[in-house]
Amino acid sequence: MGKLLKAYFVPNGSYLMQEDEDGIPDPSVDALHEIGREIREELNADVMIAVSPHWQTKSGFYVDPGQYHTSFTDYPLLPAKWGRRPFSYEADGDPELALGIVEAAKALGLNAGSKTYGLDHGAFCPVKVMHVNCKIVPVTITQRPFKECLVWGRAIKEAVEKSSRRAVLVAPGNLTHRLDLRHDNEAEAYLDQGKKFDELVIDLITAGKFDEIERIDPALVKAAAPEAGLRPLILIQGATGGQPGKLLCYHGMKNSVGDATFDFAVQA
Amino acid sequence: MAEREQFGADFIYDAKQKKAILWGKTENGAEAQLELIRRNEDDSHDAVLIVGNKENDKFVLREEDVEYLNDGFRLKQLAVKILVDQVSAAKFRGFTKGNIPTPDIPSDSLP
């Protein structure tokens, strides 16, 4: 019987790949390196289920069941104002587990299927910085309601347990995500509403109070504009049985973005 | 609309107008601009093709309606081939399958 070993919520900004490659000190890069070490050396994971916050289908939940995945560059490239160098990533897939996730989701009443998609930067950026070498199953985060995303998380866990895999779940995302307010000067104060939002979400997640996420003041949520509406955390709630998160790293940066890294145990 | 040259790619996402834009050329060398202006509930897109500054066609684009080639792609419904670089074509392909890129023109909300 397979096991979902651990889940992680991590940042996915394309800048992380550039800082990792250039050896620029960054706490989020350090946190990703440590997660990668844990996945390789302690958990011995066979496969990583990577839930990109940028794969936002409306119609339902999808996996890429490919034998092999290549990346595509869905972020601005240089010489654009906030562009990055082009990066790429390739990994073996796990068709059997991918299709098992679809079956489990359908059995739980979700509209689910498969698509050939590849790896967008929301998935490959943190995975690349982690320096892992396991198989990858890309899955959607969607724009579906929270209650369906919760079930999607459950479906992922059930599919892993029906398989023979040692799996980890990585659901990247940012807390505050106001790219329109970005300042490149790090001395600029972090957006007040962003700080307030980030601190509230961190308190809720570390206390395991996922159900209160949907009750956050809508005006505060609008001001923070969290990536994928915080669906990655709801999916993790479904997959882990609502286990509280351990905050590994947090920083608000460039006036606009809250990078938080959590890990989560998985309820048996 | 900001100028194409500042983006460093021929496919961008404008989060202010909530639309994606691809710039390329047709086989006979005319400038082509393909806009995906709305993602529908079934993940198809309302689209418009502008060739040579003339709005040619409005249509509904589904991911399976595009054939990818080495030098661009063919829109099957319109029987039009668009020549574009592979990086932009791959980003466009991802968008038709549900991707929301980091916006080239950011706004106060996504997608």
HADDOCK unambig.tbl for C-alpha pairs under 7 A between the chains (distance, minus, plus):
assign (segid A and resid 54 and name CA) (segid B and resid 99 and name CA) 5.43 0.50 0.50
assign (segid A and resid 54 and name CA) (segid B and resid 100 and name CA) 5.06 0.50 0.50
assign (segid A and resid 54 and name CA) (segid B and resid 101 and name CA) 6.32 0.50 0.50
assign (segid A and resid 55 and name CA) (segid B and resid 98 and name CA) 5.47 0.50 0.50
assign (segid A and resid 55 and name CA) (segid B and resid 99 and name CA) 4.48 0.50 0.50
assign (segid A and resid 55 and name CA) (segid B and resid 100 and name CA) 6.39 0.50 0.50
assign (segid A and resid 56 and name CA) (segid B and resid 98 and name CA) 5.24 0.50 0.50
assign (segid A and resid 56 and name CA) (segid B and resid 99 and name CA) 5.79 0.50 0.50
assign (segid A and resid 56 and name CA) (segid B and resid 100 and name CA) 6.45 0.50 0.50
assign (segid A and resid 57 and name CA) (segid B and resid 43 and name CA) 6.33 0.50 0.50
assign (segid A and resid 57 and name CA) (segid B and resid 98 and name CA) 4.55 0.50 0.50
assign (segid A and resid 58 and name CA) (segid B and resid 41 and name CA) 5.55 0.50 0.50
assign (segid A and resid 58 and name CA) (segid B and resid 42 and name CA) 6.55 0.50 0.50
assign (segid A and resid 58 and name CA) (segid B and resid 43 and name CA) 5.92 0.50 0.50
assign (segid A and resid 59 and name CA) (segid B and resid 41 and name CA) 5.68 0.50 0.50
assign (segid A and resid 59 and name CA) (segid B and resid 42 and name CA) 4.90 0.50 0.50
assign (segid A and resid 59 and name CA) (segid B and resid 43 and name CA) 6.06 0.50 0.50
assign (segid A and resid 72 and name CA) (segid B and resid 90 and name CA) 5.97 0.50 0.50
assign (segid A and resid 72 and name CA) (segid B and resid 91 and name CA) 6.15 0.50 0.50
assign (segid A and resid 73 and name CA) (segid B and resid 87 and name CA) 6.83 0.50 0.50
assign (segid A and resid 73 and name CA) (segid B and resid 91 and name CA) 6.12 0.50 0.50
assign (segid A and resid 74 and name CA) (segid B and resid 91 and name CA) 5.65 0.50 0.50
assign (segid A and resid 74 and name CA) (segid B and resid 101 and name CA) 4.81 0.50 0.50
assign (segid A and resid 74 and name CA) (segid B and resid 102 and name CA) 6.41 0.50 0.50
assign (segid A and resid 75 and name CA) (segid B and resid 101 and name CA) 5.82 0.50 0.50
assign (segid A and resid 75 and name CA) (segid B and resid 102 and name CA) 4.88 0.50 0.50
assign (segid A and resid 76 and name CA) (segid B and resid 102 and name CA) 6.86 0.50 0.50
assign (segid A and resid 76 and name CA) (segid B and resid 104 and name CA) 5.93 0.50 0.50
assign (segid A and resid 77 and name CA) (segid B and resid 8 and name CA) 5.83 0.50 0.50
assign (segid A and resid 77 and name CA) (segid B and resid 9 and name CA) 7.00 0.50 0.50
assign (segid A and resid 78 and name CA) (segid B and resid 8 and name CA) 5.96 0.50 0.50
assign (segid A and resid 79 and name CA) (segid B and resid 7 and name CA) 7.00 0.50 0.50
assign (segid A and resid 79 and name CA) (segid B and resid 8 and name CA) 5.59 0.50 0.50
assign (segid A and resid 80 and name CA) (segid B and resid 6 and name CA) 5.71 0.50 0.50
assign (segid A and resid 80 and name CA) (segid B and resid 7 and name CA) 4.78 0.50 0.50
assign (segid A and resid 80 and name CA) (segid B and resid 8 and name CA) 5.56 0.50 0.50
assign (segid A and resid 117 and name CA) (segid B and resid 94 and name CA) 6.44 0.50 0.50
assign (segid A and resid 117 and name CA) (segid B and resid 97 and name CA) 6.81 0.50 0.50
assign (segid A and resid 178 and name CA) (segid B and resid 108 and name CA) 6.01 0.50 0.50
assign (segid A and resid 179 and name CA) (segid B and resid 106 and name CA) 5.86 0.50 0.50
assign (segid A and resid 179 and name CA) (segid B and resid 107 and name CA) 7.00 0.50 0.50
assign (segid A and resid 180 and name CA) (segid B and resid 106 and name CA) 4.90 0.50 0.50
assign (segid A and resid 180 and name CA) (segid B and resid 107 and name CA) 5.00 0.50 0.50
assign (segid A and resid 180 and name CA) (segid B and resid 108 and name CA) 5.91 0.50 0.50
assign (segid A and resid 225 and name CA) (segid B and resid 108 and name CA) 6.97 0.50 0.50
assign (segid A and resid 225 and name CA) (segid B and resid 109 and name CA) 5.71 0.50 0.50
